[in-house]
């Protein structure tokens, strides 16, 4: 299950979609972005490699967010934090 929690990036909202696959990764991200005011940062925690390409492309196509950064988490499995800014 996805969850929204405490942010690590100052003033951001945290969305944890680890364990989700496409297209659900974008669906959960879009729903979270729709709740945010323009300019707010969404931190998306994910572990599905294809989503690293699909989420930013879909956000750009739908003009809902811009990709700021992707950070790799150093853990025993591949995980990333994607920073998106609501447009």
Secondary structure, DSSP 8 states (H G I E B T S, - for coil): --EEE--SSTTEEEEE-TT--TTHHHHHHHHHHHTS-TT-EEEEEE--TTHHHHHHHHHHHTTSEEEEEEEEE-SSS-EEEEEEEE-
